[in-house]
Amino acid sequence: MEKCKVLIVGSGASGLYAAYCLVNQKLTSDIIILEAEDRIGGRIYTVPFNDHCIDLGAQWIHGRGDNPLWKFVKENNISLAEKANRDCEGIFIRTDGHSVPLEILEETMDYLWSVHEEANKFSRDPDTSVVIPQSMGHYIEEKFQNWLENDKKSDNEETKTWRRQLFNWFIKFEECDTGCDSFYQHSCISWGEYLDYGDDASFANGYKSVLDKMIARLGNDVQINLNHRVTAIDYNDDLIKVQTANGKTFQADHVISTMSLGVLKKYHESIFNPRLPSDLITAIENISFGAIDRIKLDFAEPFWDLNDPGLLIVQTEDKLISDISRSNWFKHIFTFDEVNYHKNSLMGWISGNAARFMETLTNEDIAQDVTDYLQKIMQKYKADPDWKLPKLRQIIVTRWNSNPNFCGVYSYRNQDSDAKGIVNKDLSVPVYVRGYPRLLFAGEATDAEHYGTVHGAMSAAAREVSRLEAFWKNNQCSN
Ligand SMILES: Cc1cc2nc3c(=O)[nH]c(=O)nc-3n(C[C@H](O)[C@H](O)[C@H](O)COP(=O)(O)OP(=O)(O)OC[C@H]3O[C@@H](n4cnc5c(N)ncnc54)[C@H](O)[C@@H]3O)c2cc1C
C-alpha cells in the first residue's frame, strides 16, 4: 500500500493546480494524484489536428485582470493567439436558405443582449427591490414579448416572425453556453452571482500549454498515476484509504477530490464510506450538471464567407421538437464556428438531450446527418441546385456526457436549488474526522462565483490548499 500526505483524485485543472500550489508554496511534495483517464487535463483536452492542434474541452480564457488563470498565463509567459476563437459569429442563415435581414438582426440581437446583461442584477440580497423571476428563460421571454408588443416595426408579420425565430436561436445559444437542459429551469440568482472577468482570450498552442507549465513545476516528486479510477474512499479512520479499479490501495492524511459534479451525482454512494454528510448530498443532488458536445468538421475547402466566417443556423419552426430522433437531432446545432488556425474547419455546438442523443450515434452517422443538413441549407442559400458541399475530410466528435469520468460538461444552478437556498459553495464543505479535514472538495462546481470555468477550478484548488495550510499551521503539521 502506498502512502502520502495529500492524495488528489483527478488531474484536471483543479487537481493539477492543487498539486502545483502545494509544491510551489513549499507546503509539501508528498502528493499522489490518481487519474481515471489515460491522460491528464480532464475537461482540458488539446489534441493534434492537421498541422496544429484543437481543444475539445475548454478553449477560452474567460477574462483577464484578477482571473487566476490569466495571472498564471502571464507569470509563465504562455503564448496567446492573436485573437480569441470566434464565439457564435458569422452569417445568420435560416434553414430555408434566407439570410436574416441585417437591420432586424442587429435590433433583435442588441435587445436580447441588453436583457442578458441586465440579468446580472439578480442577487440573493433580501434588501434589493429586484423581483426574482421563475427562471432565466421566463425572464427573457417576458421581456421579449413586451418588447415585441411595443415595437412598431413588429406590426409587420414578417418582421415579427424573424424576431421570434432569432429569439429561439438566442435561447438555444444561452442553453449551450450555460450547459443547461432548458433555460426555463436556469436559476436567475446564480446568473447574478457569477462574476465576469471581461474579454476572452485563446491560446496559441491550445489549453495544453497551461497543463505543461503546471506539470513542469511538479517535477518528479509528485506521482501522477493514470488509468487509476478511484472506486472507494474510506474515511472512517485516522488515515484515509483509497482504492482503485485496478486493485491498488493508497493511504493518505488528506484527500482532495476534484471529481466532477456529474461523477459525484452518479457515484458518491458507491465511492464514499461512510456516506457523505447529508447537506453535501443535498447539494450534489440539487445542483445540475449540463450536457454539451462539439462536432469538429474539416472540409476540403471552406464554403463560408471568409470575411465573416461562421454559420449560425436559424430554424423556421417556431419551437424545436423536444422528441429527439435520428431525423431531427442535428437541427439543435445552432452554430458552426470558425476555429483559430484551421481555415477549412468548422466547430458545431450542441447541448442538452440532443447532445446526449448524438453520443449514441457513430461518427459516420453523425457525419452523414450533418453534411446532408448543411448541403440542404447551403444549396438553398446559394440558390443553386447544382451546388455541392466540399468533401468532409475528417470529423471529431466529443462524448463528454457518456464518459463515466465526466458525466457531463459543467455545473449550473436551477430553480430548485434557488428555492432550497443551495449554492455552489455548499459543495466545498470539507469532511472533518475527529477535528482533521480529511476529505476536501475542489473542482469547478465548488467555486462560488466562477463555476463552469477553468479559472473557477483553479480558484477552488487554491482555496483547499489554503485550508490545509491554515490547518497545518495551527496544528504544527501534527496528525
Ligand atoms: C466542451 C467544454 C467546453 C468548455 N469551455 C470552457 C472554456 O472555454 N473556458 C473555461 O474556462 N472553461 C470551459 N469549460 C469548463 C472547464 O473545462 C472546466 O470547468 C474545468 O476544466 C474543470 O476542471 P476540474 O479540474 O474541476 O474537473 P475535470 O477537468 O473534470 O477534472 C477531474 C478529473 O477527475 C478524473 N476523475 C473522475 N472520476 C475519477 C475517479 N473516480 N477516479 C480518478 N479520477 C477521476 C477525470 O478523469 C478528470 O480528469 C468547458 C468544458 C467543456 C467540457
The ligand as a Gaussian input file, in Angstrom:
#p B3LYP/6-31G(d) Opt

LIG

0 1
 C      -16.845000      21.273000     -24.068000
 C      -16.373000      22.147000     -22.925000
 C      -16.053000      23.467000     -23.186000
 C      -15.593000      24.277000     -22.156000
 N      -15.172000      25.562000     -22.437000
 C      -14.574000      26.293000     -21.484000
 C      -13.900000      27.499000     -21.814000
 O      -13.830000      27.876000     -22.976000
 N      -13.304000      28.200000     -20.799000
 C      -13.339000      27.778000     -19.500000
 O      -12.805000      28.466000     -18.619000
 N      -13.952000      26.613000     -19.163000
 C      -14.532000      25.865000     -20.123000
 N      -15.069000      24.644000     -19.824000
 C      -15.123000      24.227000     -18.422000
 C      -13.761000      23.778000     -17.927000
 O      -13.170000      22.925000     -18.875000
 C      -13.944000      23.027000     -16.612000
 O      -14.674000      23.851000     -15.702000
 C      -12.620000      22.689000     -15.934000
 O      -11.676000      22.211000     -16.854000
 C      -12.907000      21.650000     -14.850000
 O      -11.723000      21.266000     -14.209000
 P      -11.811000      20.301000     -12.933000
 O      -10.429000      20.005000     -12.553000
 O      -12.742000      20.882000     -11.941000
 O      -12.537000      18.976000     -13.452000
 P      -12.068000      17.902000     -14.550000
 O      -11.333000      18.588000     -15.630000
 O      -13.271000      17.126000     -14.890000
 O      -11.037000      17.005000     -13.744000
 C      -11.450000      15.951000     -12.924000
 C      -10.605000      14.748000     -13.264000
 O      -11.022000      13.689000     -12.403000
 C      -10.954000      12.486000     -13.128000
 N      -11.834000      11.525000     -12.460000
 C      -13.173000      11.476000     -12.425000
 N      -13.603000      10.448000     -11.675000
 C      -12.497000       9.833000     -11.205000
 C      -12.285000       8.710000     -10.364000
 N      -13.298000       8.003000      -9.854000
 N      -11.006000       8.354000     -10.097000
 C       -9.956000       9.044000     -10.593000
 N      -10.110000      10.119000     -11.399000
 C      -11.366000      10.520000     -11.690000
 C      -11.422000      12.858000     -14.515000
 O      -10.984000      11.922000     -15.478000
 C      -10.788000      14.240000     -14.686000
 O       -9.531000      14.145000     -15.322000
 C      -15.502000      23.785000     -20.840000
 C      -15.819000      22.445000     -20.588000
 C      -16.226000      21.634000     -21.621000
 C      -16.489000      20.177000     -21.348000

